[in-house]
Amino acid sequence: MSDLLIPRGAARRQVARSKAFNLDNGAAATLDDVILRHSQAIRIEAARIVYSDATSGTVAAGSVAVGSAAGGAQYVAATNYQDAKAVGTQTALTLTSAAERIAAGTPICVRHTGVAATQAGEAYVEIEYVVLG
């Protein structure tokens, strides 16, 4: 059976997550993290920002994107953080069609863009994926 015909939800989902990003690492300062490089083709099923420290101040100027290289955004376009988020809350990320099939050995990179050092908060990006084989 073609791996593109695997119905959503039919395969066991796995989770990978980025390192935690300090949201106020500097206005427009960027950090990158490779969260996965799978030996088989995968499909990203879901992606989200998870807040691991409460946000305060205006952090919405910061953002995350997910792509195949540092600064890439072909799987998830740049999405802003949200103000006033409690520990453990999430922001859903919108996947692009490129996330439907990612070739074996392709890195999955997260680009974090920070805000001014007067804000507070910490978050990581989590993806759910299935192995296509």
C-alpha positions as CSV (number, residue, x, y, z in Angstrom):
1,M,0.0,0.0,0.0
2,S,1.3,3.4,-0.9
3,D,2.4,5.4,2.2
4,L,0.3,8.3,0.9
5,L,-2.8,6.2,1.3
6,I,-2.3,5.6,5.0
7,P,-5.5,7.2,6.5
8,R,-5.1,9.9,9.1
9,G,-5.2,8.3,12.5
10,A,-4.4,4.8,11.2
11,A,-0.7,4.9,12.2
12,R,0.7,5.4,15.7
13,R,1.6,9.0,16.2
14,Q,4.9,9.9,17.7
15,V,6.0,13.2,19.3
16,A,9.1,15.3,18.9
17,R,9.8,18.6,20.6
18,S,12.3,21.4,20.3
19,K,14.4,22.8,23.1
20,A,12.7,25.4,25.3
21,F,13.1,29.0,23.9
22,N,13.3,32.0,26.2
23,L,10.9,34.3,24.5
24,D,12.7,37.5,25.5
25,N,16.1,36.6,24.0
26,G,16.2,40.0,22.2
27,A,14.0,41.8,19.7
28,A,14.2,40.0,16.3
29,A,17.0,37.7,17.6
30,T,16.7,34.2,16.2
31,L,17.5,30.7,17.5
32,D,17.2,27.5,15.6
33,D,16.8,23.9,16.8
34,V,16.7,20.6,14.8
35,I,14.0,18.6,16.5
36,L,14.0,15.6,14.3
37,R,15.8,13.9,11.4
38,H,14.0,10.6,10.8
39,S,15.5,7.7,8.9
40,Q,12.2,7.1,7.2
41,A,9.7,9.3,5.4
42,I,7.2,11.0,7.8
43,R,4.0,13.0,7.7
44,I,3.5,15.8,10.3
45,E,0.0,15.4,11.7
46,A,-0.1,18.3,14.2
47,A,2.2,21.0,15.5
48,R,1.8,23.4,18.5
49,I,3.6,25.9,20.7
50,V,3.6,24.7,24.3
51,Y,4.2,27.4,27.0
52,S,6.5,26.0,29.7
53,D,6.6,29.3,31.6
54,A,3.8,31.9,31.8
55,T,4.1,34.8,29.4
56,S,3.9,38.4,30.6
57,G,4.3,41.6,28.7
58,T,3.8,41.7,24.9
59,V,5.4,38.5,23.4
60,A,3.2,38.5,20.3
61,A,6.0,40.1,18.3
62,G,7.9,36.9,18.6
63,S,7.3,33.9,16.5
64,V,8.1,30.3,15.5
65,A,8.3,28.6,12.1
66,V,9.0,25.0,11.1
67,G,10.9,24.0,8.0
68,S,13.7,21.8,6.6
69,A,16.5,24.2,7.2
70,A,17.4,26.9,9.7
71,G,14.9,29.7,9.1
72,G,12.7,27.5,6.9
73,A,9.0,27.8,7.0
74,Q,7.7,25.3,4.5
75,Y,5.9,23.0,7.0
76,V,4.6,25.8,9.3
77,A,4.6,29.4,8.3
78,A,5.8,31.9,11.0
79,T,3.2,32.1,13.8
80,N,3.3,34.6,16.6
81,Y,3.4,33.7,20.2
82,Q,0.4,34.7,22.3
83,D,0.3,37.1,25.2
84,A,-0.9,36.1,28.7
85,K,-0.5,32.3,28.3
86,A,-0.4,30.1,31.4
87,V,2.0,27.2,31.9
88,G,0.9,24.2,29.9
89,T,-1.3,26.1,27.5
90,Q,-0.9,25.7,23.7
91,T,-1.1,27.6,20.5
92,A,-2.0,25.3,17.5
93,L,0.1,25.8,14.4
94,T,-1.2,25.5,10.9
95,L,0.5,22.9,8.7
96,T,1.2,23.4,5.0
97,S,0.8,20.8,2.3
98,A,4.6,20.3,2.4
99,A,4.1,18.5,5.8
100,E,2.2,15.7,4.1
101,R,5.4,13.8,3.1
102,I,8.8,14.6,4.3
103,A,11.6,12.5,2.8
104,A,13.8,10.3,5.0
105,G,16.9,12.1,6.4
106,T,15.3,15.6,6.1
107,P,15.8,17.7,9.2
108,I,12.8,19.3,10.8
109,C,14.0,22.7,12.1
110,V,12.3,25.2,14.3
111,R,13.1,28.9,14.0
112,H,12.4,31.0,17.1
113,T,12.3,34.8,16.8
114,G,12.5,36.6,20.1
115,V,11.1,39.8,21.6
116,A,12.7,42.5,23.8
117,A,14.3,41.5,27.1
118,T,11.6,43.2,29.2
119,Q,9.0,40.5,28.4
120,A,8.8,37.0,30.1
121,G,8.0,33.5,29.1
122,E,9.3,30.2,27.7
123,A,7.9,27.8,25.2
124,Y,8.8,24.9,23.0
125,V,7.4,23.5,19.7
126,E,6.0,20.0,19.6
127,I,5.1,18.1,16.5
128,E,3.1,14.9,16.2
129,Y,4.1,12.7,13.2
130,V,3.7,9.3,11.7
131,V,6.3,7.2,9.9
132,L,5.3,6.5,6.4
133,G,8.0,3.8,5.7
